[in-house]
Every structure is written in structure tokens, then in C-alpha cells.
């Protein structure tokens, strides 16, 4: 998992609520069935957490989050595809903005809701977490 996120979860567990770990074989079967290709770091994150809620308004969508369709990565992928999101993009985060992984390249990006215009790109999930979420919330929640 993301090293800094792991440290932040230990320091402030009240700010991180995961949907629950996913067995790697179950996740891999689901990825094959949906034809989703994701980077290793997102796969590792989903295996460990299943996605979940972070800070006050951020959600990393989960493959098997079914309590609320807005938390389910596959349901949100289909919904945003109907709104014009490119087929190669997998929406994995909603909150203050939208975050996708470009499945053909493994690149992470934040995009403008509605137009899906790329606002920023990130080399890894760690880079995304540190430059987007942690930058916004670390000081507010005493994470250093």
C-alpha cells in the first residue's frame, strides 16, 4: 500500500474507513471479468482496504462496495462512461474532485467533473495521495 497513507492511517485511524480487504484471487477474477487493467499499487491498495472513505469528503471507490452504488467502482465507471468519460479511464476516487487511472498507461489523473478535462497527472498512487489528498488534509488533521 501507499507508505505515507499507511503511516497516516496508523496516526489517525478515525480519518480512514475501509470497505474491507479483498482476497487477491477474487480481485483478479473481477478485474478480468470487467476487463479493467490497473497498476500494481492500486491493486495492492484494494486488496488491503477494498477502498473506503478518507478524511471528510473523499472516497476511494471499491470493487465490491455495494452498500451504496456511489461507492462502487464498476457502477460509477458505467455512469461516467454514459456522461462522456473515455472508456480507457477507470474512475477510482470521488470527493472534492474526480480521479481516474488511465488503464492503457497506468497514469493517474484528476479530471474536471462534466468535461473530464485533465487537471493534473500523477506518476503513482503514492504521488496522487501525497500531492492531492494529503496536501489538502494533512495540516488540518495534524498529520505533519
Phi, psi and omega in degrees: 000173179295123184302311182294322178296319178300315179297318180294322178296324178291316182292319184224071182298339179293344182266355187229118182234105184272159177279346179116143183301155178237133175298133182307320181295321179293318179295315180299320178296317178297316179300317178297315181299319182276349184062038176263134177244121184233155176293157182302321184292326176289321177300314180298317179299313180295321178299319183283324188240334187075009188090186178154185182261137181232142178055219187261333187223009188254137177229125168270113184301150181244144178299327184240020176284109185242350181300325180220120182303336179291346178263354186266122185298319182292317179297318180289327175300310181298317181298313181288331174298318178296336181270356176114004177293137179303143181298333182281353182260135176247113177291125180235351183216136172229153180162240177296342178201193178242138177235139181231161166244131176279110190297329182286333183246342184080006180281140177264148180208152167259143184229155179285125175303139178093300182268339183061024175291133181290127178264321181204155178236157185220142184283336184204172176294324177298313178300316178300310181299312183293316185275340181253289185288310183296322178301321181283321192249342188301311181295316182302324184251017174064039180266005176088000000 
